[in-house]
Each structure stands twice: as C-alpha cells, then as structure tokens.
C-alpha cells in the first residue's frame, strides 16, 4: 500500500520509513538537478527526524538553487543555531541568501562568525570582502582579500577584489596594478586551458566602426602600455610578503554540500549568476577559477577585469589606454554589449565622433540596460553633425525617452533637439522652438 507525504510516493507508512533511504533519494534527485523533488524527500526526512541537520542543509541548498532565499535562510539558520560549527560552508550559503535580499550587514555578521571559527576559510574571507565592497567598507575588504592572497597569491577572485577595494580607497595606481596582475594571471590560465588559441576576432570588430577601421589594426590581446607599465613597476607588492603558509582546503569531517556532484554545476547553471559575477557565488565553490576552470569562465573573468580596468583608466583621464582595454574585452567577446557601449563613449570623449555610432548601434542590439543611453547619444550625434539629420535624431531620442521616461537628461536632450529641429525646418517655427527650449531649461534648472 502506498502512502503520500509532501508529494513523494512512499512504499510504507510514515512510522516505518527508513530515514537513510529517504535521504539517499533526496541526494539522488539533487544530483540529477530535480531540486523540487529533492526538497520533498528532505522534508519527508525531517518529518521522520525533526532538526536533522544534514537534511536541513540539503533542503536549504535546494531552496537556494530554486530561488527561494527566505526558505533557504531559515533552514541554514536552524543548522547554525543547533551547532555553530557543524559545517563552515553554511555561513557562505546563508550570506548568499542575505545578499539576495539586500541585507549585506547581516550577511557580513554571519561570515564574521564563520571566520572566527575557521580563520583561514578562503570562501568566507572572499565573500566577506565582496560584501564589504557592497557597503563601501573598502579598508575591511582590502584586509580580507590580502589575507587570501598571502596564502593563495594566484586566487583570481581575491586579486580582483583587492583591486576593487584599492580603487574604493582612492589608491588608483595600485588598483590598476592589481587589475593588470589579475588579467595577466587569468590570461596565463586561459592559455594553459586552450593552448595558444587567439582570443576573439579582430576582423569581426571592424564591422562595427563607420570609419576605415584602422583603429583596430594594431590591437592584440595583451595588456595596454599603461597597464604593462603598472604590471612591471618596481613598487613593492604587498600581497606577496608572506607566502610561507599553505591554505588548508578543508576539514575532513565535512560530509555535506561540497561533496554533492550537483554543486559544481551551480556556477555553470546559474544558482545566482549575479552572485557569481560579483564573486560571492564563486566563493561557494572550491577552485571556481582554478587549473581546471572552464575556458568560458576564465574568458568571462578576463573581460570583466578588463572593463573594470578600462573604467578606472577613463576616470583618471587615460582615454587611450581605456579604449585599448575595452577593445581587448571585445576580442574576447565581440557581442559584449556593455563593452560596445563604453567603447562608443570613449570614442566620443576622444572626439572620434564618426567612429562611435557603429558601436552604439551594436550595443542597442546586445545590451538592454544601456539601450536607452545608446539611443540618446545617437540622437545627439545626428543632431549636432554639420549635415544634421533631425528626423533620425528625434527618432532615437523619442525611443530613449520611451525606454526611460523618468530620465530628465534624456527628456531635456529631446526638447533641445526638438527646438533645433523647429528652427531647421521650412518654414522655421521659432515659437515652437522657444517652447521646447523653455521646457528643457526648466528641467535642467536647479532650484536655489
């Protein structure tokens, strides 16, 4: 006779079920990626033995994978309450839950509890460093990333985090040096994984430009001169002062989370893509960018580093080096919409206005978040060229205003261009032009 509990078909009634069998069913389902079914099995196990920590950890992991951070957090919190030292990975997982709900401070407190017990636990240090960046506590972030790098100088995520923290403290020169080091280490890793395969396609890039494409001819996937200089600087590298100790990768008594065959798939399948790109999701997994990392992961990491480096170079006014860094990111992924957008911006800032539109058009196709701003910049360009095209300009600006109706700068630009268009039309319409310009002036005026 079959009974039903939590939607799971059972062979015997609840009082006679074998706890070990139910747990094993849950693990098999989790390994197969059937997380909803696994949750039912682990819930059945908890009916048999309330508070069973292995079942709580496993069910919490399934909830987190399914996107239910609140339920996952409750399971993980119950485990920590029962035995604070049961499994160090629980602290990283509950921090991930709290990160998703925006409670960064509480996540940091849990990670601090973890580090107080497991002082060299690299994932917790990296996760706390990443969250400290979120709350702009750059000095604490820097200390966490340095601690990781002292024992694991090739940790790419920690190297990137250190660069971010240094940027936050205003130490731009050292931040650039750390970005360059991270990019170089990642290139070597990619080369080891792929041999000497050329990264990206130069020819594909030239199709975006409206000029002769000469700006791409000398580009190759290597560090810009500014970054090569930073990489080779003789300034002391503070992260290499102490490399005597080795990172202890684990307590042998840990029998859960990281042993599940489904866990390595978290990075690939996206338990939280947004968390992985910022480092916290990657901190859940051992060696997420180690010697056996998937080349696509390494390539994405390099592109991310190059964009951070480029935006810092742009901030300090080195537009040429910023453009080189963005181009290298585009060699890795010619369809990277964010890189396409920023390269167009850098071209504008270098007064290379004729080369920029192709990149903005490509960004419109590839990157939703920057789409309205690409339209707005195209509109302004078409309106200010000597052979102005008011109709095309207004079409782009109206689309930008439609996509982001709350943007005052976009609306003000639209009104200014409408005023200019009214003066260019035949017959001229100065009354309409003044009305549009008055609206723009009112929007841009700052109340005293």
Order of alpha helices (4+ residues) and beta strands (2+ residues): beta-beta-alpha-alpha-alpha-alpha-alpha-alpha-alpha-alpha-alpha-alpha-alpha-alpha-alpha-alpha-alpha-alpha-alpha-alpha-alpha-alpha-alpha-alpha-alpha
